[in-house]
Amino acid sequence: MMRSKLSALLVACLAAVPVTQALAQDKYPSRPITLIAPYSAGGDSDLAARNFAAVAQSYLGQPVVVQNKPGASGIIGSQLVLQSPSDGYTLLLARTGSQAILPAVAPSNTKYKWDDFTFIGMLELNPYGCMVKANSPYTNAEQFLKGLKEKGKGMNFATAGVATTNDMGPRLLFDILKLGANSPQQIPFKGTGEATAALMAGQVDFACGSIGPFMQLIKHGDLRAMFITTPERIKDLPNVPTAREAGVQDMEKITGWSGIFAPSKMPPAMVEQLWKAVQDVGKDPKWRRATEQAGSIPYIIGPDETRKFIKNQFDVYESIGKSLNMIDKVL
């Protein structure tokens, strides 16, 4: 009888070992998380990723390591995330260009759809505008818009790549101004940081994009913002008119944003855990201060609201793409 009881106890203990090991393995996260920024260092994607990573590790209990994977206007980094296991250890710093514009205007070449990802949450909105170098002959919006009409294709502009907001904003602006074949020429780079450097070096006449990467240069007087696309002027740039004030109200359709996405079919419990971390980051004074200093507006919404937001953005850019006859004609 005693031997039988001991044998049963031993069997029970051995049976419990795999369960214990499984529970230990299921603890998430148990190692560093990689956050892919699909554009080069120094731009909107990079700034948002590093601001998030610096704070998120306090709430996740593991380091969040940012990796810049630029190329193909954000497709390479985004595709890398989609090809990763849905285990929560590879996340994407989602951006307007790579997650809404490309699926809308270049569906044949993008390799993924807007809703192929698991949506964790949104982080921020980025006021958008057009900038010139301080020594440019254009000192205000009226002169800038007049210059575009008069010089047209004799001018050029820097972008973070084809089919990014840096590209779509000017395309829409040229259409509003009815420039047609007389539109300025695009000079594409791998990220906003490189585009900004080209503008500062005088290699291009202007650049349009989210204000963040340009903010300090504007405040220091190195660059001059012509207008911004927010409905009202922003407090950090009180002298910069809105697109509406400049007479190009339709430019309000263009804005930047950042979110946290994951590979498809992420387990719901893991999505909830990551969303909780995003909420904690959104309340963190350090993150909010860094985000606002970068010229962005905190915008924390959950998975379901994020899906609706991205679908709306996709629809906006698909509509613009159709109106400009550019669907599958870029990249």
C-alpha positions as CSV (number, residue, x, y, z in Angstrom):
1,M,0.0,0.0,0.0
2,M,2.8,2.4,1.0
3,R,4.7,1.6,-2.2
4,S,1.6,2.2,-4.3
5,K,1.0,5.6,-2.7
6,L,4.7,6.6,-3.2
7,S,4.5,5.6,-6.8
8,A,1.3,7.6,-7.4
9,L,2.9,10.6,-5.7
10,L,6.0,10.3,-7.9
11,V,3.9,10.1,-11.1
12,A,1.9,13.1,-10.0
13,C,5.1,15.1,-9.4
14,L,6.6,14.1,-12.7
15,A,3.4,15.1,-14.5
16,A,3.4,18.5,-12.9
17,V,7.0,19.3,-14.1
18,P,6.0,20.1,-17.7
19,V,3.1,22.2,-16.5
20,T,5.4,24.2,-14.3
21,Q,7.9,24.6,-17.1
22,A,5.2,25.7,-19.5
23,L,4.0,28.3,-17.0
24,A,7.5,29.6,-16.7
25,Q,7.9,29.8,-20.5
26,D,4.5,31.5,-20.8
27,K,5.6,34.4,-18.6
28,Y,5.8,37.4,-21.0
29,P,8.0,39.2,-21.5
30,S,11.0,37.2,-20.3
31,R,13.6,38.8,-22.6
32,P,14.1,42.1,-24.5
33,I,11.5,43.2,-27.0
34,T,12.6,44.5,-30.4
35,L,10.8,47.6,-31.8
36,I,11.3,48.0,-35.5
37,A,11.3,51.6,-36.9
38,P,10.8,51.2,-40.7
39,Y,12.6,54.4,-41.6
40,S,16.1,55.7,-40.9
41,A,17.4,57.4,-37.8
42,G,16.5,61.0,-37.0
43,G,13.0,61.0,-38.5
44,D,9.5,60.8,-37.1
45,S,9.6,57.0,-36.9
46,D,12.9,56.9,-35.0
47,L,11.9,59.7,-32.6
48,A,8.6,58.1,-31.7
49,A,10.2,54.6,-31.3
50,R,12.9,55.9,-29.0
51,N,10.6,58.0,-26.9
52,F,8.3,54.9,-26.4
53,A,11.2,52.5,-25.8
54,A,12.8,54.7,-23.1
55,V,9.6,54.6,-21.0
56,A,7.9,51.3,-21.9
57,Q,10.6,49.1,-20.4
58,S,9.6,50.4,-17.0
59,Y,6.1,48.9,-17.5
60,L,7.1,45.8,-19.4
61,G,9.9,44.8,-17.1
62,Q,12.3,44.2,-20.0
63,P,14.3,46.4,-22.3
64,V,12.7,47.6,-25.5
65,V,15.4,47.8,-28.2
66,V,14.8,50.0,-31.2
67,Q,16.1,48.8,-34.6
68,N,15.9,51.0,-37.7
69,K,15.1,48.9,-40.8
70,P,14.7,51.5,-43.6
71,G,14.0,50.8,-47.2
72,A,11.3,50.7,-49.9
73,S,9.5,53.6,-48.1
74,G,8.9,51.5,-45.0
75,I,8.0,48.2,-46.6
76,I,11.1,46.4,-45.6
77,G,10.8,47.0,-41.9
78,S,7.0,46.4,-41.9
79,Q,7.4,43.1,-43.8
80,L,10.1,42.0,-41.3
81,V,7.6,42.4,-38.5
82,L,4.9,40.5,-40.3
83,Q,7.3,37.6,-41.0
84,S,8.2,37.4,-37.3
85,P,6.6,35.1,-34.8
86,S,3.5,36.4,-33.0
87,D,5.2,36.0,-29.7
88,G,5.3,39.7,-28.7
89,Y,9.1,40.0,-29.0
90,T,9.0,41.9,-32.4
91,L,6.8,44.9,-32.6
92,L,6.4,47.7,-35.2
93,L,6.5,51.4,-34.8
94,A,3.7,52.0,-37.3
95,R,3.7,55.1,-39.5
96,T,1.3,56.7,-41.9
97,G,3.3,56.0,-45.0
98,S,4.1,52.4,-44.4
99,Q,0.8,51.3,-42.9
100,A,-1.9,53.5,-44.7
101,I,-0.5,55.2,-47.7
102,L,1.4,52.3,-49.3
103,P,-1.4,49.8,-49.0
104,A,-3.8,52.4,-50.5
105,V,-1.8,53.8,-53.4
106,A,0.6,50.9,-54.2
107,P,-1.3,47.7,-53.3
108,S,0.4,45.5,-55.9
109,N,3.9,46.3,-54.6
110,T,3.3,46.7,-50.9
111,K,3.1,42.9,-50.1
112,Y,0.7,43.5,-47.2
113,K,-2.7,45.0,-46.5
114,W,-3.5,47.7,-44.0
115,D,-5.2,45.2,-41.7
116,D,-2.6,42.4,-41.9
117,F,-1.2,43.5,-38.5
118,T,-2.3,43.1,-35.0
119,F,-3.3,46.6,-33.7
120,I,-2.0,47.3,-30.2
121,G,-2.7,51.1,-29.9
122,M,-2.0,54.6,-31.2
123,L,0.7,56.8,-29.6
124,E,0.6,60.3,-31.2
125,L,-0.5,62.6,-34.0
126,N,2.1,64.7,-35.8
127,P,1.3,68.2,-37.1
128,Y,2.3,68.5,-40.7
129,G,3.8,71.4,-42.6
130,C,6.1,72.6,-45.4
131,M,9.5,74.1,-44.6
132,V,12.2,76.1,-46.4
133,K,15.7,77.0,-45.3
134,A,16.1,80.3,-43.5
135,N,17.9,82.0,-46.4
136,S,15.2,81.0,-48.8
137,P,13.6,83.9,-50.7
138,Y,10.2,82.7,-49.5
139,T,9.5,84.3,-46.1
140,N,5.8,83.4,-45.8
141,A,3.1,81.1,-47.2
142,E,1.8,83.5,-49.8
143,Q,5.3,83.9,-51.4
144,F,5.9,80.2,-51.1
145,L,2.7,79.2,-52.9
146,K,3.3,81.9,-55.6
147,G,6.8,80.5,-56.1
148,L,5.4,77.0,-56.6
149,K,3.1,78.4,-59.3
150,E,5.7,80.4,-61.1
151,K,8.8,78.1,-60.9
152,G,7.0,74.7,-60.8
153,K,9.2,71.9,-62.1
154,G,12.2,74.2,-61.7
155,M,12.0,73.5,-58.0
156,N,12.7,70.3,-56.1
157,F,11.8,68.9,-52.6
158,A,13.1,66.2,-50.3
159,T,11.1,63.3,-49.0
160,A,11.5,60.2,-46.8
161,G,10.7,58.1,-49.9
162,V,7.9,57.7,-52.4
163,A,4.4,57.3,-51.0
164,T,5.2,58.7,-47.6
165,T,3.4,61.7,-46.1
166,N,6.5,63.7,-47.2
167,D,5.6,62.8,-50.8
168,M,1.7,62.7,-50.6
169,G,1.5,66.1,-49.0
170,P,3.3,67.9,-51.8
171,R,1.4,65.8,-54.4
172,L,-1.9,67.0,-52.9
173,L,-0.6,70.6,-52.7
174,F,0.5,70.6,-56.3
175,D,-3.0,69.3,-57.3
176,I,-4.7,72.1,-55.2
177,L,-2.5,74.6,-57.0
178,K,-3.3,72.9,-60.4
179,L,0.4,72.6,-61.3
180,G,0.0,69.4,-63.3
181,A,3.1,68.6,-65.4
182,N,4.7,71.8,-64.0
183,S,5.0,70.2,-60.5
184,P,8.4,70.4,-58.6
185,Q,10.6,67.3,-58.7
186,Q,10.9,64.9,-55.8
187,I,14.3,63.9,-54.3
188,P,13.6,60.7,-52.2
189,F,15.7,59.7,-49.2
190,K,15.5,56.7,-46.8
191,G,14.1,58.8,-43.9
192,T,13.1,62.3,-42.8
193,G,16.4,62.8,-41.1
194,E,18.3,62.5,-44.4
195,A,15.6,64.7,-46.1
196,T,16.1,67.3,-43.4
197,A,19.9,67.2,-43.8
198,A,19.5,67.7,-47.6
199,L,17.2,70.8,-46.9
200,M,19.7,72.2,-44.5
201,A,22.6,71.7,-47.0
202,G,20.7,73.6,-49.6
203,Q,20.3,70.6,-51.9
204,V,16.6,71.0,-52.2
205,D,14.2,74.0,-52.2
206,F,11.8,72.7,-49.6
207,A,10.5,69.7,-47.7
208,C,7.1,68.8,-46.3
209,G,6.5,66.5,-43.4
210,S,5.6,66.1,-39.8
211,I,6.9,69.1,-37.8
212,G,8.7,67.0,-35.1
213,P,12.1,66.4,-36.8
214,F,12.1,70.0,-38.1
215,M,10.9,71.7,-34.8
216,Q,14.2,72.6,-33.2
217,L,15.7,73.8,-36.5
218,I,12.6,76.0,-36.9
219,K,12.9,77.4,-33.3
220,H,16.6,78.1,-33.8
221,G,15.9,80.0,-37.0
222,D,17.6,77.6,-39.3
223,L,14.4,76.6,-41.1
224,R,11.2,78.5,-41.7
225,A,7.8,76.8,-41.7
226,M,5.4,78.1,-44.4
227,F,2.2,76.6,-42.9
228,I,0.9,73.7,-40.8
229,T,-2.1,71.4,-41.5
230,T,-3.7,71.5,-38.0
231,P,-7.1,73.3,-37.8
232,E,-5.6,75.8,-35.4
233,R,-2.1,77.2,-34.9
234,I,0.1,75.3,-32.5
235,K,1.5,76.9,-29.4
236,D,5.1,76.2,-30.2
237,L,4.9,78.0,-33.6
238,P,2.4,80.8,-33.0
239,N,3.5,82.7,-36.0
240,V,3.1,79.9,-38.5
241,P,-0.3,80.1,-40.3
242,T,-2.6,77.1,-40.8
243,A,-3.3,75.6,-44.2
244,R,-6.7,77.1,-44.0
245,E,-5.3,80.6,-43.4
246,A,-2.9,80.1,-46.3
247,G,-5.8,79.2,-48.6
248,V,-5.0,75.5,-49.0
249,Q,-7.6,74.0,-46.6
250,D,-7.6,70.6,-48.3
251,M,-4.1,70.1,-46.9
252,E,-5.7,69.3,-43.6
253,K,-6.2,65.8,-44.9
254,I,-2.5,65.2,-44.4
255,T,-1.2,64.4,-40.9
256,G,1.4,62.1,-39.4
257,W,0.9,59.6,-36.7
258,S,2.6,56.7,-34.8
259,G,1.3,53.5,-33.3
260,I,2.4,50.2,-32.0
261,F,1.5,47.2,-34.2
262,A,2.5,43.5,-34.0
263,P,2.5,40.5,-36.3
264,S,-0.8,39.0,-37.3
265,K,-2.8,36.7,-35.0
266,M,-1.2,37.9,-31.8
267,P,-2.8,36.0,-28.8
268,P,-5.5,38.2,-27.2
269,A,-4.0,38.0,-23.7
270,M,-0.7,39.3,-25.1
271,V,-2.5,42.1,-27.0
272,E,-4.2,43.1,-23.7
273,Q,-0.9,43.1,-21.9
274,L,0.8,45.3,-24.5
275,W,-2.1,47.6,-24.7
276,K,-1.9,48.1,-20.9
277,A,1.8,49.0,-21.3
278,V,0.8,51.6,-24.0
279,Q,-1.7,53.1,-21.7
280,D,0.9,53.3,-18.9
281,V,3.3,55.0,-21.3
282,G,0.6,57.4,-22.4
283,K,0.2,58.5,-18.8
284,D,3.9,58.8,-18.0
285,P,5.0,62.4,-17.6
286,K,8.5,61.7,-19.1
287,W,6.9,60.3,-22.3
288,R,4.4,63.0,-22.6
289,R,7.0,65.7,-22.2
290,A,9.3,64.1,-24.8
291,T,6.5,63.6,-27.2
292,E,5.3,67.2,-26.9
293,Q,8.9,68.6,-27.1
294,A,9.1,66.7,-30.4
295,G,6.2,68.7,-31.7
296,S,3.7,65.8,-31.5
297,I,0.3,65.4,-29.8
298,P,-0.2,62.4,-27.5
299,Y,-3.1,60.3,-28.9
300,I,-3.6,57.1,-26.9
301,I,-6.4,54.8,-28.2
302,G,-6.8,51.0,-28.0
303,P,-6.9,48.2,-30.5
304,D,-10.5,48.5,-31.7
305,E,-10.3,52.3,-32.1
306,T,-6.9,52.0,-33.8
307,R,-8.4,49.6,-36.4
308,K,-11.1,52.2,-37.2
309,F,-8.5,55.0,-37.3
310,I,-6.2,53.1,-39.7
311,K,-9.2,52.1,-41.9
312,N,-10.1,55.8,-42.2
313,Q,-6.6,56.8,-43.0
314,F,-6.4,54.1,-45.7
315,D,-9.7,55.4,-47.2
316,V,-8.3,59.0,-47.2
317,Y,-5.2,58.1,-49.1
318,E,-6.9,55.7,-51.5
319,S,-9.3,58.6,-52.3
320,I,-6.3,60.9,-52.9
321,G,-4.5,58.3,-54.9
322,K,-7.5,57.8,-57.2
323,S,-8.1,61.6,-57.6
324,L,-4.4,62.0,-58.6
325,N,-4.5,58.8,-60.8
326,M,-1.5,57.3,-59.0
327,I,-2.8,53.9,-57.7
328,D,-0.1,51.4,-58.5
329,K,1.9,54.0,-60.4
330,V,4.5,54.6,-57.6
331,L,7.3,52.4,-56.3
